[in-house]
């Protein structure tokens, strides 16, 4: 069994174990029964924001555009408390109508303090950062590259529901290709 196959099998075993609690989904604007809650809004219009409270419980705040629906209240209600951003999913649509989204996963997300009756704004940087360093060796050029998000968050990029393969190409001043190949996701 290859290393990726073993990792995939271990993940499936963990998911089947029941140790992973399903996050509580918060998918709509507050209703009238949210008197004791605070609110969270994102810096994006479409996507999701997984948050973890101090007790380790996960909440998945969701913003989805539905056909024919007008943009509305971006607030999502949560009990007052301290939460940590565990990642974020940001969706975009290109001029050709193709859906793109990026998943960011992080252990170092911002702290969000939710207070009763107040709105906490969560600003996420959805920029994709590429750190690429060529290194000459006896065998040619070795490329050391890392694709990441804010605070070194691991990312995965999708277009129309499929993971986008990443690659690199190093050229000289005459545009002659010196090295090229695939980049892997963490």
C-alpha positions in Angstrom: 0.0 0.0 0.0 1.4 3.4 -1.0 1.8 6.2 1.5 -1.2 8.2 0.1 -3.4 5.0 0.1 -2.4 4.3 3.7 -3.2 7.8 4.8 -6.6 7.6 3.0 -7.3 4.3 4.7 -6.4 5.7 8.1 -8.7 8.7 7.5 -11.6 6.4 6.5 -11.0 4.3 9.7 -11.1 7.5 11.8 -14.3 8.7 10.2 -16.0 5.3 10.7 -14.9 5.3 14.4 -17.4 8.0 15.3 -14.8 10.1 17.2 -15.4 13.0 14.8 -18.4 15.1 15.9 -20.4 16.6 13.0 -20.2 20.4 13.2 -23.4 22.3 14.0 -24.4 24.1 10.8 -25.6 27.7 11.0 -26.9 28.4 7.4 -29.3 31.3 7.6 -29.7 34.8 9.0 -30.9 35.1 12.6 -34.6 34.5 13.4 -36.6 36.2 16.1 -35.6 33.7 18.8 -31.9 34.7 18.9 -32.3 37.1 21.8 -29.3 35.8 23.8 -27.0 35.3 20.9 -24.3 37.3 19.3 -23.6 37.4 15.5 -20.7 36.7 13.1 -20.3 38.2 9.6 -17.5 37.2 7.1 -15.5 39.4 4.7 -16.8 37.2 1.8 -20.3 36.8 0.4 -20.3 33.1 -0.4 -18.5 30.2 1.4 -18.3 28.8 4.9 -16.4 29.4 8.1 -15.7 26.5 10.5 -15.3 27.8 14.1 -14.3 25.9 17.2 -15.3 27.0 20.7 -13.3 26.6 23.9 -14.9 23.2 24.6 -13.8 21.9 21.2 -17.2 21.9 19.6 -17.3 22.9 15.9 -19.7 25.2 14.2 -19.9 25.6 10.4 -21.3 29.0 9.4 -22.5 28.9 5.9 -23.2 31.5 3.2 -24.6 30.1 0.0 -26.2 31.9 -3.0 -29.3 30.2 -4.2 -30.9 30.7 -7.6 -33.2 33.7 -7.6 -32.3 34.7 -4.0 -31.2 38.3 -3.4 -28.3 39.0 -1.1 -29.5 39.5 2.4 -28.4 39.5 6.0 -24.9 38.0 6.3 -25.1 37.7 10.1 -25.1 34.2 11.6 -26.2 33.7 15.2 -23.9 32.0 17.8 -24.0 31.7 21.6 -21.7 34.3 23.2 -18.2 32.9 23.7 -14.7 32.7 22.3 -14.2 30.8 19.0 -11.2 30.0 16.8 -11.3 30.0 13.0 -10.5 26.4 12.0 -10.5 27.2 8.2 -12.6 28.8 5.6 -14.1 28.1 2.2 -14.4 31.0 -0.2 -16.4 30.7 -3.4 -16.1 32.8 -6.5 -17.5 32.7 -10.1 -15.5 33.7 -13.2 -16.8 35.7 -16.1 -17.6 32.4 -18.0 -19.9 31.3 -15.1 -17.5 28.7 -13.8 -17.6 28.1 -10.0 -14.3 28.2 -8.2 -13.6 27.7 -4.5 -10.6 27.5 -2.2 -10.6 25.5 1.1 -8.2 26.9 3.7 -7.5 24.7 6.8 -5.5 26.1 9.7 -4.6 25.4 13.3 -3.6 29.1 13.8 -6.8 30.9 12.9 -8.0 34.2 14.4 -9.9 34.3 17.7 -13.5 35.5 17.3 -15.2 36.9 20.4 -18.9 36.8 20.2 -20.9 39.1 22.5 -24.6 39.1 23.2 -26.4 41.3 20.7 -23.2 42.4 18.9 -21.8 41.5 15.6 -18.2 40.2 15.2 -16.7 40.6 11.8 -14.3 37.9 10.6 -11.9 39.1 7.9 -10.2 36.3 6.0 -7.4 36.8 3.5 -8.3 34.5 0.6 -5.1 35.3 -1.3 -3.1 32.3 -2.4 0.6 32.6 -1.7 3.3 30.7 -3.6 6.7 30.4 -2.1 9.0 29.0 -4.8 12.8 28.6 -4.6 14.9 27.0 -7.3 18.0 25.2 -6.1 20.8 24.1 -8.4 22.2 20.6 -7.8 24.4 18.1 -9.6 21.2 16.6 -11.1 19.9 19.9 -12.4 17.4 22.3 -10.8 15.4 21.3 -7.8 12.2 23.3 -7.2 11.2 23.8 -3.6 7.6 25.2 -3.6 4.8 25.7 -1.1 1.3 26.9 -1.9 -0.5 28.3 1.2 -3.0 30.7 2.4 -3.0 33.2 5.3 -0.8 32.2 8.2 0.5 29.2 6.3 -2.9 27.7 6.0 -3.0 24.6 3.8 -5.2 25.1 0.8 -6.9 23.2 -2.0 -8.3 24.9 -5.1 -11.4 23.6 -6.9 -13.0 24.5 -10.2 -16.5 23.2 -11.0 -16.2 20.7 -8.1 -12.9 19.2 -9.2 -9.5 19.8 -7.6 -7.3 22.0 -9.8 -3.8 20.4 -10.4 -1.0 22.9 -9.8 2.3 23.0 -11.7 5.4 25.0 -12.1 7.7 26.1 -15.0 11.1 27.7 -14.7 12.4 29.5 -17.8 15.5 31.4 -18.6 15.7 34.9 -20.1 15.0 33.4 -23.6 11.9 31.6 -22.4 13.6 28.2 -22.7 12.1 25.8 -20.2 14.7 24.8 -17.6 12.4 22.8 -15.3 8.7 22.0 -15.0 6.5 19.6 -13.1 3.5 19.2 -10.8 3.0 20.7 -7.4 1.3 18.8 -4.7 -1.2 19.9 -2.0 -0.2 19.4 1.6 
